[in-house]
């Protein structure tokens, strides 16, 4: 009798296991190498099939492809992790050749909470006019956690992260406010910003919290952070305790940081241009008085340049286009130009300065012990 009941229970469980699932919840792992991933409001398509899912589901994406892409449909809030749960398999999407596609397309009206799993190195590269991660006006992207990401826009004017060509960026937030050593690198294509608008597109609303970030505008003059080439007005850029922020304008006219309102509230920020653009342009510049700044007419700064306390009697960064390099550093004491290697360094921007640098300005911390100690204390 007992054996018969046990057999009946096992048979029932087997039948349930064979039934199709109406919905999945929790964590769903998806291999991008097996097909496009499209996340709709109640269902998703991946690996050649379609399934329903319930609220709170996290989509864990991994794998490498030169063909398939990720799309989040309008009016969807999606939780996505790049890299699998043990942090050993990253995402590498390179669709820059052929017809040119968008590697990661967040449609207007959608919100994506994007986690970069620790120790993963994720790469997203789009083609044509598309952004590396498309975040158009009306879309929201929140990037969290401890992994690394490189996002590259298409050469036709896509931002690294933000708008495709002709599009303003939406709302982009990087970091939770906890200091993270891993970095985000974003490269615009053509007139696209590194982070911000596509070619002719405004910069949107960009916030960076305690996360190493390097943003380089496209070769046709996109801003490092902010507007695409030809945009008539910028968005809002806020840097909160930037661990190490570098914004480099591209081409001969790109601006390092370019926004209608720019607020710098901590950390180390460098703004410059690859060749002939301004270091920073801001309709309104907000910065507390506890900063030191270095504004130089040469890029990299020369030995005669000295750190000054903010604000001085004259505010050069916004008003004087002669400055080619600007750096802001939160410190309790003035620094010496000897803090930096002559090849350049940099932490910030507080105004418009023309920059003719031929190389990406990189912060070098090694020569001045006081600088190193201050940096260590900040972390």
Secondary structure, 3 states (H helix, E strand, C coil): CHHHHHHHHHHHHHHHHHCCCCCECCEEEEEHHHCCEEECCCEEEECCEEEEECCCCEEEEEEEECCCCEEECCCCEEEEEECCCCCCCCEEEECCCCCCCCCEEECCCCEEEEEECCCCEEEEECCCCCCCEEEECCCEEEEECCCEEEEECCCCCCCCEECCCCCCECEEEECCCCCEEEEEEEECCCCCCCEECCCCCCCCEEEEECEEEEEECCCCCCCCEECCCCCCCCCEEEEECEEEEEEEECCCCCCCEEEEEEEECCEEEEEEECCCCECEEEEEEEECCCEEEEEECCCCCCCCCCCEECCCCCCHHHHCCCCCEEEEEECCCCCCHHHCCCCCCCECCCCCCECCCCCCCCCCCCCCHHHHHHHHHHC
